[in-house]
């Protein structure tokens, strides 16, 4: 268990990123934002602009759509890192046809060895209907396994629904 790992999950547009950002800014630590998304269209560009505006000033941003190790190994104890989000990171690997199990194992290992406090955002995708195609079903299963592994490694797990946090594991600071 990583003593400084917080895992925030929820559905799409549930308020999970805003909640995670508030956890980060409530500390006195230097803030780092690890962005895992890739920009493929104008809609994603707009979403990124909204997230940047929502966060405000005072963040160092690192783009890491695939390999999180360089970003995480470069952090120190006086920093807090928000990884937003595990879902985009997983999607990137899935679409690139990378070995998901290996990528996940490396990600979890990188989290264990990172000296900084970490907050990870992820989507909960197990509440919906069974997807109608193989790629989406594969993604749903991989996301479920990743979320289970992240929750097991975290000492604080919070689910956000309609902007409201529900602590599933641990205690809020």
Helices and strands as residue ranges (DSSP letters): E 5-10, H 16-25, E 30-35, H 42-55, E 59-63, H 69-73, E 79-84, H 86-95, H 100-113, E 117-123, H 134-153, E 156-161, E 164-169
